[in-house]
Amino acid sequence: MDQREHDIETRNATAELPTSVAELRALVLEQQKRLEQQSLFIDQLLEKIRLARHQHFGARSERFSIDQLALAFNEAEAAASQGPEDEQPDILGTVAVPAHRRAKGGRRPLPESFPRVEIVHEIDAGECQCGQCQSELTPISEKVTEQLDIQPARVQVLRHVRKTYACKACDGKPVTAPMPNQPIPRSLASPGTLAHVAVAKYVDGLPLYRQEKKLARIGVHLPRSTLAHWMVKAGELVQPLINLLRDRLLAYDIVAMDETRLQVLKEPGKRAESQSYLWVQRGGPPDHPILLYDYDPSRSQRVPIRLLEGFSGYLLTDGYEAYGKVCAEYGLTAVGCWAHVRRKFDEAIKAQGLLGPEKRKASLAGVAMAKIQQLYRLERETKALSAEERQRVRQERALPLLDDIRLWLDEHLPIVPPRSALGKAMN
């Protein structure tokens, strides 16, 4: 740049400078506002970076306790300083145990329903004499020690012998005893075998190819394709039971619903890398809840609309918009999930990684987590109670906690910075 161009730029810059105190004040305020916006934007980026680091390298657990954010060396002093007025009522009616008393440990007894095989241990005949007078020793008592003995699965072959009958007086047609109805006709699989393969696959998470190898070790050679065919047929056989369970689930007025990603290989019309979804519904009678799983390649709103057809009442879900559509379609009452609410506060705490533990504990997200944790603690305490007792305790103790959380949110919500991790948590 030559001297002439430099002089021209200098004159242009000088011409843009304010010529009065009012203009200078306005320029300073504008620059200050820009700096505040840049500072807020930098804070948001730092929050996202810290949260991304924690999600990538940190623990996945969302467990939280009030004293988790700072080392609680003064736990006894803090509990004693609360005084009698801060003590919660003992809802179970049990006697409080002093902090220094602990229950005696020990292994649990083996179930009485297990068969017992007694192995009697006796002293050899040559040693069954008194060491002092040489008289014969006689049994006076016995000590019993129990061990758990697990043997490999017992495999047997069911031979169905169908006798054929004929009349000796004439040449009538022979009659053969009928074969009992089987789950899969002309198949090697008995009802017990089908149940064993299904439980191993869907309850214990043992894939069919591993079951194939496991069976081969004991001399049973069943190809994977045969096991897969059995599972398909078993799914068809259990469909009437699933229909009855769905009718009973939809007959009650509360259903919890969620969906999770599922990758399916070799699905027609979809790439192997694409995502499908497994939808779960939980409801029915409180003492015998019903859980149903439904697979669908889509996450569209038509899936919950199809699954909840004929239901009326309360639908407990996360914030996925498809559930809002089904609530509007059937006139359902939408109920939020506290686990998803507290997750945003948990993310906000993790995003504030540069703050000290005490500041994290005193932050808006930390205070909110502590309040929500009181609801979780109440649920743990009432887990063993009946549904009626649990409802009574919730009305007495959970309602004041919810009112306190609502008032606290109304008081602090306006001061939350927008679009930050903490702002999302409060919204």
Secondary structure, DSSP 8 states (H G I E B T S, - for coil): --HHHHHHHHHHHHHHS-SSHHHHHHHHHHHHHHHHHHHHHHHHHHHHHHHHHHHHHS-------TTTTS--TTHHHHHHHT-GGG----TT------TT-----------TTS----------GGG-B-TTT--B---------------------------EE--SSS----EE------SSTT-S--HHHHHHHHHHHHTS---HHHHHHHHHHTT----HHHHHHHHHHHHHHTHHHHHHHHHHHHHSSEEEEEEEEE--TT-TTS-TTS-EEEEEEEES-TTS-EEEEEEES--STHHHHHHTTT--SEEE--S-HHHHHHHHHHT-EEE--HHHHHHHHHHHHHH-TTS-HHHHHHSHHHHHHHHHHHHHHHHHHTTTS-HHHHHHHIIIIIHHHHHHHHHHHHHHGGGS-TTSHHHHHH-
